[in-house]
Amino acid sequence: MNEVLAAIRERRSVRVFRPDPVEREKVEAILEAARWAPSGKNTQPWRFVVVESAANRAELARLVPQRDMIAHAPLTLAILLDRKAGYDELKDAQGIGACAQNVLLAAHALGLGACWIGRARDREVEALLGAKEGEELMMLIPIGYPAENPAPRDRRPLGELVRRI
Ligand SMILES: Cc1cc2nc3c(=O)[nH]c(=O)nc-3n(C[C@H](O)[C@H](O)[C@H](O)COP(=O)(O)O)c2cc1C
């Protein structure tokens, strides 16, 4: 199968991580994939905060419900939407979704695991991240070497999803 299609098919949400650090080149490659996502009018309204120091990871874990996942991941990528860079609430959010999917696929392609945590607009987390005026948290993505190999979750068959007209 084509490599991109295989990565899309084989990626899983990984929620348990080994403590091994993630190489800086891999983190850069993930960020590079993120910034190449499509966005409405090419506004690129995403901003990234890499949470990697032990102190900030612990503080972030304290603020979210799935604290073990965040605490054990060697890094968590926060994606923020810069409202000043965007132009339309729905289209900005769509672009941010594409960006997050690029992150998940890049992590998978590099042998890493990741999980999209839909934690949005959380004032305490935004303060920890140093969010600037107009920046809103859209999601957190803990990333690390997988310590689990989750089975694929069900997907609805295309027959239920597709209409041809
Ligand atoms: C918008 C969005 C929000 C999500 N929020 C969470 C979350 O808060 N916690 C979590 O463990 N997984 C979260 N997930 C991951 C989904 O649970 C997961 O993608 C889905 O169950 C399918 O599993 P798979 O990614 O392994 O195919 C989220 C995914 C998306 C796209």
The ligand as a Tripos MOL2 file, in Angstrom:
@<TRIPOS>MOLECULE
LIG
   31    33     1     0     0
SMALL
NO_CHARGES

@<TRIPOS>ATOM
      1 C1        -11.5730   16.3170   18.3800 C.3       1 LIG1
      2 C2        -10.9900   15.1150   19.1000 C.ar      1 LIG1
      3 C3        -10.9660   15.1180   20.4800 C.ar      1 LIG1
      4 C4        -10.4080   14.0430   21.1590 C.ar      1 LIG1
      5 N1        -10.2980   14.1130   22.5280 N.ar      1 LIG1
      6 C5         -9.7310   13.1010   23.1990 C.ar      1 LIG1
      7 C6         -9.5230   13.2040   24.5980 C.ar      1 LIG1
      8 O1         -9.8430   14.2190   25.2380 O.2       1 LIG1
      9 N2         -8.9590   12.1510   25.2210 N.ar      1 LIG1
     10 C7         -8.5550   11.0260   24.5580 C.ar      1 LIG1
     11 O2         -8.0400   10.1020   25.1910 O.2       1 LIG1
     12 N3         -8.7170   10.8930   23.2190 N.ar      1 LIG1
     13 C8         -9.2810   11.9120   22.5190 C.ar      1 LIG1
     14 N4         -9.4090   11.8330   21.1530 N.ar      1 LIG1
     15 C9         -8.9610   10.6120   20.4280 C.3       1 LIG1
     16 C10       -10.1650    9.7640   19.9990 C.3       1 LIG1
     17 O3        -10.7250    9.1400   21.1230 O.3       1 LIG1
     18 C11        -9.6940    8.7130   18.9760 C.3       1 LIG1
     19 O4         -9.1690    9.3600   17.8330 O.3       1 LIG1
     20 C12       -10.8490    7.7910   18.5230 C.3       1 LIG1
     21 O5        -11.3230    7.0290   19.6140 O.3       1 LIG1
     22 C13       -10.4220    6.8240   17.4180 C.3       1 LIG1
     23 O6         -9.3070    6.0560   17.8150 O.3       1 LIG1
     24 P1         -7.9620    6.0600   16.9600 P.3       1 LIG1
     25 O7         -7.4260    7.4770   16.9670 O.co2     1 LIG1
     26 O8         -7.0230    5.1180   17.6710 O.co2     1 LIG1
     27 O9         -8.2940    5.5960   15.5910 O.co2     1 LIG1
     28 C14        -9.9260   12.9050   20.4520 C.ar      1 LIG1
     29 C15        -9.9390   12.9320   19.0450 C.ar      1 LIG1
     30 C16       -10.4490   14.0300   18.3760 C.ar      1 LIG1
     31 C17       -10.3820   14.0700   16.8630 C.3       1 LIG1
@<TRIPOS>BOND
     1     1     2 1
     2     2     3 ar
     3     2    30 ar
     4     3     4 ar
     5     4     5 ar
     6     4    28 ar
     7     5     6 ar
     8     6     7 ar
     9     6    13 1
    10     7     8 2
    11     7     9 ar
    12     9    10 ar
    13    10    11 2
    14    10    12 ar
    15    12    13 ar
    16    13    14 ar
    17    14    15 1
    18    14    28 ar
    19    15    16 1
    20    16    17 1
    21    16    18 1
    22    18    19 1
    23    18    20 1
    24    20    21 1
    25    20    22 1
    26    22    23 1
    27    23    24 1
    28    24    25 2
    29    24    26 1
    30    24    27 1
    31    28    29 ar
    32    29    30 ar
    33    30    31 1
@<TRIPOS>SUBSTRUCTURE
     1 LIG1         1 GROUP 0 **** ****
